[in-house]
């Protein structure tokens, strides 16, 4: 038994010893039934938050108004929630009132999907299933507990979660659930951008991103949450470079090829060609002039809308902006190549390019060239200590201004290309190429 599970089991044991009912609940039980290792463990009990706090004085009351207490343990926090039966939902997220329930049956009936409505008694090694969750796991089916329109009306985010679980486990979405999402898709705008973002990132990174985005499209949610990605559909590409089809198909193939991507890489893959629809033209052949810069600006707007951090936004934007530079890699000067290699997170740029090639023409020549250069070039050659700085130029009689940047860039070019190696050589280069006007 791993440490997290043992910690949750001990909490259940303590609650039981005081006469309360207590079970593991939710995703951790689903994962155990499916033979997967849960990331977190949650406990449900008929003990009220105040009673839980009495038993666990170090507990945190961040969600106590909804019957939730966090019990910190060395192996990780354990969420302990009181059995409840929610009242009406006022805002598509929060119930107007929280009513504590007497039985675990009442508690699970307020939850979202049958596969997440299982209980587990770790002391007797027994699964309690009041909603048919085990049968749905065997049938590889995502189904709501009760009427899907009611469940989605309570929390609109559940529509995105339905898509995510279906893709993540390679299940099928119950037709009545899909129909309900299509009917209510426009109401996803009632959900905060942060919660939408988190579900989109999970769909992109949990292992079956292509299936997830195909289902987002089929359900009508894609048009609502990422209309710019929806517009990739039907945008033709030059067949000599893209025999696979339109921009949407190309993007789906890249999503399918991802292996444990970071969130920023996954978003970069999703958005790398988002600038193609607005730049599409036909002049002798299909063209997408400047689609990288247009796409970078669009990616920045999308990331801002989804409330990504400034650092994550910058990384995604640069992935979009730089993704075609690899085509020129063999013809770059060595100094330009090395500056390219030292882009922050260059491994993500490299992986995006690999996926881009495999989802189109299949030629990995430039990828292999850049990969080998990255692996074989010492870091101090990729980003060497500067031979000169601004203070050195001032000491030589140069006045601070725009010329400084030009001089320092020229010195670094020569250093990266191996033409100079010392400070004295750098000063001589400056004297030769940028002579000071003498009175």
Secondary structure in CASP SS format (residue, H / E / C, confidence):
PFRMAT SS
TARGET T0000
AUTHOR 0000-0000-0000
METHOD secondary structure of the structure
MODEL  1
X C 1.00
X C 1.00
X H 1.00
X H 1.00
X H 1.00
X H 1.00
X H 1.00
X H 1.00
X H 1.00
X H 1.00
X H 1.00
X H 1.00
X H 1.00
X H 1.00
X H 1.00
X H 1.00
X H 1.00
X C 1.00
X C 1.00
X C 1.00
X C 1.00
X E 1.00
X E 1.00
X E 1.00
X E 1.00
X C 1.00
X H 1.00
X H 1.00
X H 1.00
X H 1.00
X H 1.00
X H 1.00
X H 1.00
X C 1.00
X C 1.00
X C 1.00
X C 1.00
X C 1.00
X C 1.00
X C 1.00
X C 1.00
X E 1.00
X E 1.00
X E 1.00
X E 1.00
X C 1.00
X C 1.00
X C 1.00
X H 1.00
X H 1.00
X H 1.00
X H 1.00
X H 1.00
X H 1.00
X H 1.00
X C 1.00
X C 1.00
X C 1.00
X C 1.00
X E 1.00
X E 1.00
X E 1.00
X E 1.00
X H 1.00
X H 1.00
X H 1.00
X C 1.00
X E 1.00
X E 1.00
X E 1.00
X E 1.00
X C 1.00
X C 1.00
X C 1.00
X C 1.00
X C 1.00
X C 1.00
X E 1.00
X E 1.00
X E 1.00
X E 1.00
X E 1.00
X C 1.00
X E 1.00
X E 1.00
X E 1.00
X C 1.00
X C 1.00
X E 1.00
X C 1.00
X C 1.00
X C 1.00
X C 1.00
X C 1.00
X E 1.00
X C 1.00
X C 1.00
X E 1.00
X E 1.00
X E 1.00
X C 1.00
X C 1.00
X C 1.00
X H 1.00
X H 1.00
X H 1.00
X H 1.00
X H 1.00
X C 1.00
X C 1.00
X C 1.00
X C 1.00
X E 1.00
X H 1.00
X H 1.00
X H 1.00
X C 1.00
X C 1.00
X E 1.00
X E 1.00
X E 1.00
X C 1.00
X C 1.00
X C 1.00
X C 1.00
X E 1.00
X E 1.00
X E 1.00
X C 1.00
X C 1.00
X C 1.00
X C 1.00
X H 1.00
X H 1.00
X H 1.00
X H 1.00
X H 1.00
X H 1.00
X H 1.00
X C 1.00
X E 1.00
X E 1.00
X C 1.00
X E 1.00
X C 1.00
X C 1.00
X C 1.00
X H 1.00
X H 1.00
X H 1.00
X H 1.00
X H 1.00
X H 1.00
X H 1.00
X C 1.00
X C 1.00
X H 1.00
X H 1.00
X H 1.00
X H 1.00
X H 1.00
X H 1.00
X H 1.00
X H 1.00
X H 1.00
X H 1.00
X H 1.00
X H 1.00
X C 1.00
X C 1.00
X C 1.00
X E 1.00
X E 1.00
X C 1.00
X H 1.00
X H 1.00
X H 1.00
X H 1.00
X H 1.00
X H 1.00
X H 1.00
X H 1.00
X H 1.00
X H 1.00
X H 1.00
X H 1.00
X H 1.00
X H 1.00
X H 1.00
X H 1.00
X C 1.00
X C 1.00
X H 1.00
X H 1.00
X H 1.00
X H 1.00
X H 1.00
X H 1.00
X H 1.00
X H 1.00
X H 1.00
X H 1.00
X H 1.00
X H 1.00
X H 1.00
X C 1.00
X C 1.00
X C 1.00
X H 1.00
X H 1.00
X H 1.00
X H 1.00
X H 1.00
X H 1.00
X H 1.00
X H 1.00
X H 1.00
X H 1.00
X H 1.00
X C 1.00
X H 1.00
X H 1.00
X H 1.00
X H 1.00
X H 1.00
X C 1.00
X H 1.00
X H 1.00
X H 1.00
X H 1.00
X C 1.00
X C 1.00
X C 1.00
X C 1.00
X C 1.00
X C 1.00
X C 1.00
X C 1.00
X C 1.00
X C 1.00
X C 1.00
X C 1.00
X C 1.00
X C 1.00
X C 1.00
X C 1.00
X H 1.00
X H 1.00
X H 1.00
X H 1.00
X H 1.00
X H 1.00
X H 1.00
X H 1.00
X H 1.00
X H 1.00
X H 1.00
X C 1.00
X C 1.00
X C 1.00
X C 1.00
X C 1.00
X H 1.00
X H 1.00
X H 1.00
X H 1.00
X H 1.00
X H 1.00
X H 1.00
X H 1.00
X H 1.00
X C 1.00
X C 1.00
X C 1.00
X C 1.00
X H 1.00
X H 1.00
X H 1.00
X H 1.00
X E 1.00
X E 1.00
X E 1.00
X C 1.00
X C 1.00
X C 1.00
X E 1.00
X E 1.00
X E 1.00
X C 1.00
X C 1.00
X H 1.00
X H 1.00
X H 1.00
X H 1.00
X H 1.00
X H 1.00
X H 1.00
X H 1.00
X H 1.00
X H 1.00
X H 1.00
X H 1.00
X H 1.00
X H 1.00
X H 1.00
X C 1.00
X C 1.00
X C 1.00
X C 1.00
X H 1.00
X H 1.00
X H 1.00
X H 1.00
X H 1.00
X H 1.00
X H 1.00
X H 1.00
X H 1.00
X H 1.00
X H 1.00
X H 1.00
X H 1.00
X C 1.00
X C 1.00
X H 1.00
X H 1.00
X H 1.00
X H 1.00
X H 1.00
X H 1.00
X H 1.00
X C 1.00
X C 1.00
X H 1.00
X H 1.00
X H 1.00
X H 1.00
X H 1.00
X H 1.00
X H 1.00
X H 1.00
X C 1.00
X C 1.00
X C 1.00
X C 1.00
X H 1.00
X H 1.00
X H 1.00
X H 1.00
X H 1.00
X H 1.00
X H 1.00
X H 1.00
X H 1.00
X H 1.00
X H 1.00
X H 1.00
X H 1.00
X C 1.00
X C 1.00
X C 1.00
X C 1.00
X C 1.00
X C 1.00
X H 1.00
X H 1.00
X H 1.00
X H 1.00
X H 1.00
X H 1.00
X H 1.00
X H 1.00
X H 1.00
X H 1.00
X H 1.00
X H 1.00
X C 1.00
X C 1.00
X H 1.00
X H 1.00
X H 1.00
X H 1.00
X C 1.00
X C 1.00
X C 1.00
X C 1.00
X C 1.00
X C 1.00
X C 1.00
X H 1.00
X H 1.00
X H 1.00
X H 1.00
X H 1.00
X H 1.00
X C 1.00
X C 1.00
X C 1.00
X C 1.00
X C 1.00
X C 1.00
X H 1.00
X H 1.00
X H 1.00
X H 1.00
X H 1.00
X H 1.00
X H 1.00
X H 1.00
X H 1.00
X H 1.00
X H 1.00
X H 1.00
X H 1.00
X H 1.00
X H 1.00
X C 1.00
X C 1.00
X C 1.00
X C 1.00
X C 1.00
X C 1.00
X H 1.00
X H 1.00
X H 1.00
X H 1.00
X H 1.00
X H 1.00
X H 1.00
X H 1.00
X H 1.00
X H 1.00
X H 1.00
X C 1.00
X C 1.00
X C 1.00
X C 1.00
X C 1.00
X C 1.00
END
